[in-house]
Structures are given as C-alpha cells and as structure tokens.
Amino acid sequence: MDSNISLISSNIQKKFPFFGINKIREITRLVFEISKRDNINSNNVINSIQEKSYEKVKESLLQKRYPKTYSIAKKENFYLPDINLTDEQARLVSGKFNPKNIYYTKEVINSFLYNRIKTLYANANFIEIESLKSFLKKEKFSISKYNKRRENLFLVNEKYDFFKPCPCTKNVKCCNYSILNIGYGCLYECSYCFLQGYQNVAGIILPCNLPDFLNREKIKPTANKMFFLPRVGSGEFTDSLIFDDITLFSNDIVKFFKENKEISFEFKTKSTNIDNLLKLGGSENIVVSWSVNAEQMIKENEYCTPTLKERLTAAQKCVEAGYSVGFHFDPVILYEDWKAGYKKTIENIFDFIDGKYIKWISVGSLRMVASLKKVIENRFLNNKILDEELLLSHDNKLRYDDNTRINIYKYLVDSIREQDSSVVVYLCMENANIWNNVYK
C-alpha cells in the first residue's frame, strides 16, 4: 500500500494534465483504495488505466473498486472524500485506567465518587474547572488529543442526558430501548468505534450524581412486546463495566432494578470487570450482555479488549450469580471466511451458556457516519474494514448494500436458531424492508 498521497496525486496529474483539482482528488481516492485493498503499488493501478476522459477513467476505477455493487449502486452512493493522512495513529495501550489529570467541578466535591477518586488517584493532578462546557471552549480538540484520553478524567454532575430514548437512525425499526448514560468515553480501541469521530472531549467523563436519577419518576421506559419487559440499558457512550471497579455504579443500579423487576436493565460491555456484579448477586430482569464478534475480527479490530473466551467465561459467571445474559453481534464485519468465523462464535456462546439464560441476541452489520471513514484511515491506517464495498445510504451512513446485509442476517439468525430456536434475535438499526426479508 502506498500512503504517500501527494505522490499518488502528482502521478495522476502527470498522466491526466487536463483534469481539475476535484477530479484529481476523486481519482486519487480510488487509486489509493484499490492499491490498499489489493496490496499493489499505486503506479501499477495508474498505469493500468487505458481510458482518457475523466468520466471513463472514473467509471473504470469505480468498477475495479466496487466490483460487486457497481452495477446496482447509484452514483451518489459512492463516497469519495479527499484523503488527509496524518501521524495520528491510535495508541494501543492496555491496562488499568490511571489518569494523570483529574478535572472536577465544585458541585461534585461532596459526592461519593469524587472522594473515592481522591483516594484511588492521590498522586494525580486535581484541577477545579468552572464547567465542562467552559473548559472545552478553551481547549481545542483534535484526534491527537483523543489518542491521549487515558490521561484525563472529568468529574461532573450530569443535568440533562442521564436518561433518554435510544437515538435511532431515521427510518429504522426501533426497539424502544431507553438509555441510562453512566459515562462518556472508552479505553478500548475498536477500529470501527463511532466515539472516535463523535467525541469532542480529550478524556473520560464520569457523572458523580447517578443516584439522583435512579428513581421511578425519571426512569419511565417505553414497553416493547418483543422483549416482554420495558428495556433500559447503559453502554451507549461508554462501556457499561469498564470503569465499574472505580465507580461502583453497579451497586446503585443493581439495587434499584432488583426492586423494580417490571423493568429490564442491561449492562452492555466487552469488559470482564464483573467482580462487583458477582458480589451483589443478580436478578432475572438484570441482563449483562457482551458485544461479540468472530475471533479474527476481535484480533484485527477490537484492540485492548478481552478475548472472546474471556468474555464468555465472564458471562458464564454472571449466569451462575443469578443474572440473565445477552449478546450483540454488532458490528458484523465482512471478511473472506466470515461465515465460518461467526458460526464458530455462535457455537462457542452456546457451549458456555444454556439458551434459557439468554434474554436476547442482536445482529447489526458494520455501519458508520460518512465522516468517520477519514478518522478510521488516520487512526488505523492498515485497517481492512474500509476495503469492503461500503455505500453511502439515505441517512449519510456507509453500509453494505441491502442484499449483502440481508444475507448476513439470514445466515446468523439461522445459525443462532440451530442452537436454540426460542432465543429472541433482533436486528439493530435496520429498516422494515430488511426485517421483512430476513424474517419472512
């Protein structure tokens, strides 16, 4: 793969001197992606072009870049942004969270969490700030700073966003999930993570006033017959358990939902940080669910995370402690041997867990807002997930084409039901047409 974009662009300009800046930019993008995917020198791609006009050159390269979908996709489905590669590669650092700087607002200093943090990180720099909003106005955010987020912890009182409906994509079938936000930011380095293109804070944010929001007046989830109980869950903007040994949030959460069994609560995680959960003991309406993937995809894309076996072992322990469990195949990523890889993961799940303890399994394919593509290229230059044919959809997200997604879901749903036909399996962030084709 050639990562010298200026050189690629210059060589294209030499071959096509009458192409304007925007045309050169698009052709450079296509040559770069073909060169990267096929692991060949960019000059070989450029020299293979026989066409002369811009329209013909672009058409030829699009056919090479999108051989499966070129004939069915519209021109506007091909996303060809400019390329701005930097040195902002992700820092693949594992280990415990040990922030150097702890920023806090005055209103948190009497909270349990603030005083616990003072004890746990006595050697850190404690810095009082007026508010997170005012702090962010003074600090210019960058991906380089995002890469150093392990160094900074922000302790605040949350006022608005503790509890809200899941922000479903437009026109998708909604599962009426309600989110309890218990933090913002994650230590894991998953190549596809939306936070790397969404987060504008160079650190981890933890709320110090969770107990204020654990009451029936504020938690009013929407019922959904598919899941038998109204569902509330954490894990939208952070991993539900990755900081639990620090925050001990599970103490309050488990206690509240043990007393409110008519609501189902879900801890979504990739973590094995379950010691506190095991001490508390579970309840059937409290679901600990793991994001899972094919083992090859975990190794190639879910950096600094526990292995599949470690996640399933943790799930087994949670079942023994009285919790229900769930699993999320999200995102499913296409690769050469994807069927065998995902089938093996499904078999592993049921080797560890009896289906009667599994509340639900969700399936969702790789998708991302278009702007995330350039962030991934910078942070994970050698990624393979962008080599597949991701098309721009109506909601400005890059996705596999409809038929590919339908085939993925049918295969996984059938493979799960081969193991246990009674387990609830649903699709995540998909429209009614996809649902109807998968479950017809």
ZAMARGU-4260 file (C-alpha; in steps of 0.2 Angstrom, whole numbers, plus 5000, padded with zeros to 4 digits):
<rodrens>
0) 5000/5000/5000 | 5006/5017/4996 | 5002/5030/5009 | 5011/5045/5000 | 4995/5053/4994
5) 5004/5068/4987 | 5015/5057/4976 | 4999/5047/4970 | 4991/5063/4966 | 5006/5070/4957
10) 5007/5054/4946 | 4989/5055/4942 | 4991/5074/4937 | 5006/5069/4926 | 4995/5056/4916
15) 4980/5067/4916 | 4986/5085/4915 | 4969/5092/4910 | 4960/5085/4925 | 4955/5099/4938
20) 4958/5098/4956 | 4942/5090/4961 | 4944/5077/4948 | 4961/5073/4953 | 4955/5071/4971
25) 4942/5058/4966 | 4954/5048/4955 | 4967/5049/4969 | 4955/5042/4982 | 4950/5027/4970
30) 4968/5023/4966 | 4973/5024/4984 | 4959/5012/4989 | 4962/5000/4976 | 4981/5000/4979
35) 4977/4997/4998 | 4964/4983/4996 | 4974/4974/4983 | 4991/4977/4991 | 4999/4983/4975
40) 5009/4999/4970 | 4998/5014/4966 | 5008/5016/4950 | 5003/4999/4944 | 4985/5005/4946
45) 4988/5022/4937 | 4997/5013/4923 | 4983/5001/4920 | 4971/5015/4916 | 4968/5015/4897
50) 4954/5027/4897 | 4957/5046/4893 | 4941/5056/4898 | 4938/5059/4916 | 4921/5051/4915
55) 4928/5035/4908 | 4943/5034/4920 | 4931/5036/4935 | 4919/5023/4928 | 4934/5011/4926
60) 4941/5014/4943 | 4924/5013/4951 | 4921/4996/4943 | 4938/4990/4950 | 4934/4997/4967
65) 4916/4991/4969 | 4915/4975/4958 | 4900/4968/4967 | 4890/4983/4969 | 4894/4995/4954
70) 4880/4989/4943 | 4867/4991/4957 | 4873/5007/4965 | 4868/5025/4961 | 4882/5037/4958
75) 4878/5046/4974 | 4881/5030/4984 | 4900/5030/4981 | 4908/5041/4994 | 4925/5048/4988
80) 4931/5061/5000 | 4948/5069/4999 | 4962/5060/5009 | 4971/5068/5023 | 4983/5056/5031
85) 4992/5062/5047 | 5003/5054/5060 | 4988/5052/5072 | 4988/5033/5074 | 4979/5026/5089
90) 4988/5021/5104 | 4986/5003/5108 | 4988/5003/5126 | 4980/4991/5138 | 4980/4990/5157
95) 4971/4999/5171 | 4965/5017/5170 | 4977/5028/5178 | 4974/5047/5174 | 4987/5060/5176
100) 4974/5074/5177 | 4958/5074/5186 | 4946/5089/5182 | 4931/5092/5193 | 4918/5105/5196
105) 4915/5112/5213 | 4897/5104/5214 | 4905/5087/5215 | 4917/5088/5230 | 4905/5081/5242
110) 4900/5066/5231 | 4905/5048/5235 | 4913/5046/5218 | 4924/5062/5220 | 4930/5056/5237
115) 4933/5039/5230 | 4943/5046/5216 | 4954/5056/5228 | 4958/5040/5237 | 4962/5030/5221
120) 4972/5043/5212 | 4980/5053/5226 | 4995/5056/5215 | 4985/5064/5201 | 4984/5082/5197
125) 4967/5088/5203 | 4961/5103/5194 | 4945/5113/5198 | 4935/5119/5182 | 4920/5131/5181
130) 4911/5118/5170 | 4915/5106/5157 | 4907/5117/5144 | 4918/5132/5148 | 4933/5121/5149
135) 4930/5114/5131 | 4928/5131/5124 | 4946/5135/5129 | 4954/5118/5124 | 4955/5115/5105
140) 4950/5097/5102 | 4960/5085/5090 | 4962/5067/5086 | 4979/5068/5093 | 4972/5073/5110
145) 4958/5060/5108 | 4973/5047/5107 | 4979/5053/5124 | 4961/5052/5133 | 4968/5040/5145
150) 4977/5054/5154 | 4962/5064/5158 | 4947/5061/5169 | 4932/5074/5171 | 4921/5073/5186
155) 4904/5082/5184 | 4886/5082/5189 | 4875/5077/5174 | 4860/5088/5172 | 4851/5083/5156
160) 4857/5067/5147 | 4856/5053/5160 | 4840/5045/5153 | 4833/5046/5136 | 4827/5036/5122
165) 4839/5027/5110 | 4844/5039/5096 | 4838/5028/5082 | 4843/5031/5064 | 4830/5039/5054
170) 4818/5026/5046 | 4825/5011/5055 | 4814/4999/5065 | 4815/5005/5083 | 4816/4993/5098
175) 4811/5006/5110 | 4827/5005/5120 | 4830/5018/5134 | 4847/5023/5138 | 4854/5027/5155
180) 4871/5036/5152 | 4884/5032/5166 | 4899/5039/5157 | 4907/5046/5141 | 4922/5039/5133
185) 4931/5022/5132 | 4948/5015/5134 | 4946/5001/5121 | 4952/5004/5104 | 4940/4997/5092
190) 4944/5002/5074 | 4925/5005/5070 | 4920/5014/5086 | 4909/5029/5082 | 4916/5039/5098
195) 4932/5042/5089 | 4923/5053/5076 | 4909/5059/5089 | 4918/5063/5105 | 4925/5081/5107
200) 4932/5078/5124 | 4950/5073/5127 | 4947/5062/5142 | 4934/5051/5151 | 4919/5059/5159
205) 4911/5051/5174 | 4895/5058/5182 | 4895/5060/5201 | 4876/5061/5204 | 4870/5044/5197
210) 4859/5041/5212 | 4849/5057/5209 | 4842/5049/5193 | 4838/5031/5199 | 4820/5034/5204
215) 4804/5029/5196 | 4799/5047/5192 | 4814/5049/5180 | 4815/5031/5173 | 4800/5029/5163
220) 4805/5017/5149 | 4794/5013/5134 | 4787/4995/5133 | 4790/4983/5119 | 4782/4967/5117
225) 4796/4959/5108 | 4806/4959/5125 | 4792/4955/5137 | 4798/4970/5148 | 4802/4988/5145
230) 4821/4989/5142 | 4833/5001/5150 | 4852/4999/5147 | 4869/5008/5148 | 4883/5007/5136
235) 4879/5019/5123 | 4893/5032/5126 | 4905/5021/5136 | 4907/5003/5140 | 4895/4998/5155
240) 4908/4990/5166 | 4925/4995/5161 | 4925/5008/5175 | 4914/4999/5187 | 4929/4994/5199
245) 4932/5013/5200 | 4914/5020/5201 | 4905/5006/5209 | 4890/5012/5199 | 4883/4994/5199
250) 4879/4995/5217 | 4865/5008/5215 | 4860/5001/5198 | 4858/4983/5204 | 4849/4988/5220
255) 4836/4999/5210 | 4832/4986/5197 | 4831/4972/5209 | 4817/4982/5217 | 4809/4986/5201
260) 4808/4969/5192 | 4795/4975/5180 | 4809/4984/5170 | 4823/4975/5162 | 4840/4983/5164
265) 4855/4979/5153 | 4874/4982/5156 | 4882/4982/5138 | 4900/4978/5138 | 4916/4970/5131
270) 4923/4970/5148 | 4926/4956/5161 | 4926/4968/5175 | 4912/4959/5184 | 4918/4957/5202
275) 4906/4969/5209 | 4892/4962/5200 | 4896/4944/5207 | 4897/4951/5225 | 4880/4959/5223
280) 4871/4944/5215 | 4859/4945/5201 | 4841/4945/5196 | 4832/4938/5180 | 4827/4956/5175
285) 4846/4962/5175 | 4855/4957/5159 | 4873/4958/5157 | 4877/4957/5138 | 4893/4956/5129
290) 4897/4963/5112 | 4904/4948/5102 | 4912/4945/5086 | 4921/4932/5075 | 4938/4929/5084
295) 4948/4935/5069 | 4938/4952/5069 | 4942/4954/5088 | 4960/4952/5084 | 4960/4964/5069
300) 4948/4977/5075 | 4944/4976/5094 | 4961/4981/5101 | 4964/4981/5120 | 4948/4971/5123
305) 4946/4954/5132 | 4946/4939/5121 | 4930/4930/5116 | 4934/4916/5128 | 4937/4929/5142
310) 4920/4937/5138 | 4911/4921/5138 | 4919/4915/5154 | 4913/4931/5162 | 4895/4928/5155
315) 4895/4911/5162 | 4900/4918/5180 | 4886/4931/5179 | 4873/4917/5175 | 4879/4907/5190
320) 4877/4923/5200 | 4859/4925/5195 | 4859/4937/5181 | 4852/4935/5163 | 4864/4937/5149
325) 4863/4944/5131 | 4875/4945/5116 | 4877/4958/5102 | 4884/4954/5085 | 4887/4972/5081
330) 4895/4976/5070 | 4896/4960/5059 | 4911/4963/5048 | 4913/4955/5031 | 4929/4946/5028
335) 4935/4931/5017 | 4929/4917/5029 | 4916/4927/5038 | 4903/4913/5038 | 4914/4900/5047
340) 4921/4913/5059 | 4904/4919/5065 | 4896/4902/5066 | 4911/4897/5077 | 4907/4911/5089
345) 4889/4906/5090 | 4893/4888/5094 | 4905/4895/5107 | 4891/4905/5115 | 4880/4890/5117
350) 4895/4879/5123 | 4896/4891/5138 | 4878/4897/5141 | 4862/4887/5141 | 4850/4896/5130
355) 4837/4898/5143 | 4848/4911/5152 | 4850/4922/5136 | 4837/4936/5135 | 4841/4942/5118
360) 4854/4942/5104 | 4855/4957/5092 | 4863/4957/5075 | 4869/4973/5066 | 4881/4975/5052
365) 4896/4987/5050 | 4889/5005/5048 | 4896/5022/5051 | 4893/5040/5048 | 4902/5045/5032
370) 4914/5057/5041 | 4921/5043/5052 | 4929/5035/5037 | 4943/5048/5037 | 4945/5046/5056
375) 4947/5027/5054 | 4960/5030/5040 | 4970/5041/5051 | 4969/5031/5067 | 4970/5013/5059
380) 4979/5016/5043 | 4981/4997/5040 | 4963/4993/5043 | 4954/4981/5032 | 4936/4986/5036
385) 4936/5000/5024 | 4942/4989/5010 | 4924/4981/5008 | 4911/4989/4997 | 4903/5002/5009
390) 4890/5013/5001 | 4883/5029/5006 | 4865/5027/5012 | 4850/5039/5014 | 4855/5043/5032
395) 4873/5048/5027 | 4879/5032/5034 | 4891/5020/5025 | 4884/5002/5024 | 4885/4986/5015
400) 4871/4985/5001 | 4854/4979/5006 | 4856/4961/4998 | 4873/4958/5007 | 4865/4964/5024
405) 4850/4953/5021 | 4861/4938/5018 | 4872/4941/5033 | 4857/4942/5044 | 4848/4927/5037
410) 4864/4917/5040 | 4867/4922/5058 | 4849/4921/5063 | 4848/4903/5056 | 4864/4899/5064
415) 4858/4905/5081 | 4841/4896/5079 | 4850/4880/5075 | 4857/4881/5093 | 4841/4887/5101
420) 4825/4891/5092 | 4817/4900/5107 | 4830/4914/5109 | 4825/4931/5104 | 4835/4938/5089
425) 4833/4955/5083 | 4841/4967/5070 | 4849/4983/5076 | 4847/4999/5066 | 4839/4991/5051
430) 4823/4997/5041 | 4807/4987/5040 | 4811/4981/5022 | 4827/4972/5029 | 4817/4965/5044
435) 4804/4958/5032 | 4816/4950/5020 | 4826/4942/5035 | 4811/4936/5045 | 4799/4931/5030
</rodrens>
